[in-house]
């Protein structure tokens, strides 16, 4: 089972840079970059909620399940 974070896709759809998102949600660029590159092992719901609010999207827009 693999969960893919499509943060880069949503940033492109919203014409937003990672730096802009970092400022809006108060999360470091380094932590957002870990999410963006798929290297994150976990994500807090509060972080997910902040990102969804800033990008005006739903959690399903950011997360995708890929069966093995």
Secondary structure as GFF3:
##gff-version 3
##sequence-region A 1 68
A	DSSP	beta_strand	2	5	.	.	.	ID=ss1
A	DSSP	alpha_helix	7	13	.	.	.	ID=ss2
A	DSSP	alpha_helix	18	25	.	.	.	ID=ss3
A	DSSP	alpha_helix	29	36	.	.	.	ID=ss4
A	DSSP	alpha_helix	45	55	.	.	.	ID=ss5
A	DSSP	alpha_helix	59	62	.	.	.	ID=ss6
A	DSSP	beta_strand	63	66	.	.	.	ID=ss7
###
